[in-house]
Amino acid sequence: MDLKLLRSFVVVAEEEHVGRAAKRLFISQPALSKQIRRLEGRLGVPLVQRVGRRIELTAAGRVLATEAVGILEATDVAIGRVRASMRAEQDEVVIAFVPPMPHQLTTDVLREAGDSLGCEVTLRNVGWHEQVSAVASGMADLSLIRGPVEGFTHREHIHYEKVFEEPRVAAFAADHPLANEASIEMADLTDEPIAVSAPNTDYWTVNPRPDGSTPVFGPTVSSVTEMLEVVAAGRAMVLTARSLGEYYVRPDIVYVPVRDISPSEVFLAWSPSTIGTTASKVLNDLQRRAREITIG
């Protein structure tokens, strides 16, 4: 079985849309459709069926989606252990993160690691979908991730610890009527299109809303850069962590506090195989630094 085909199929199953899945996989839609047909040919069964503009899994497709996740996770864990063992021998530690993160957990660690921890530390900027899989696959030893963790795969193979939280804010185009408000409530966003990102789509769009309604979904984005461009163009607003507004300062985007929404949580993620290695020294240092961070 070609693991690449399985990975592509899992993304298609998650998105239920070939176009969005292709965007996540950074390939063209025709190329992804060809991969799915190739997988169906190898298995000898149909896996998806088109329903309007969406696709649905067949009964066989639903079975494969479940089985494939387990196969891929087990493979990633095995590969991760091999890669991590090599770095441990060389006193190298890789920390994955999606910016922005407090400088105490990124810049300061990078600056001081050689002197205080006696190891070489590298930061690796990863996409939203890679925050946890980066550790499971061995791409990184540790990862700083935006919660909630329920939206990520590989959860049973990874240890987590919440290290801090910060307020969430609404981002609008500078000429949006709500951009002039000192603060807002979720009720003010009832009719506002909101950009869709994954994982944790429901969390970042607050679905359902406090009154039980469903948000007005806008364009789907797959990165911070895409998200900001959609907001600046006035096509949708987003809910995001306050530090993102401090990190990405733009004259065409305004960040407004939301009074009645839960804060954004940041977790440290690591593999059980990290314990006792050089990476565990950096893990302990990050845990200590996190306790010292104060965010308004």
PyMOL commands that set and color helices and strands:
alter all, ss='L'
color gray80, all
select helices_A, chain A and resi 3-15+18-25+29-43+59-89+103-105+107-116+128-130+133-136+149-151+155-157+177-180+186-189+201-205+224-232+242-247+272-274+278-292
alter helices_A, ss='H'
color red, helices_A
select strands_A, chain A and resi 48-51+54-57+92-97+120-125+142-146+159-166+168-173+193-196+216-220+238-241+253-257+264-270
alter strands_A, ss='S'
color yellow, strands_A
deselect
rebuild
show_as cartoon
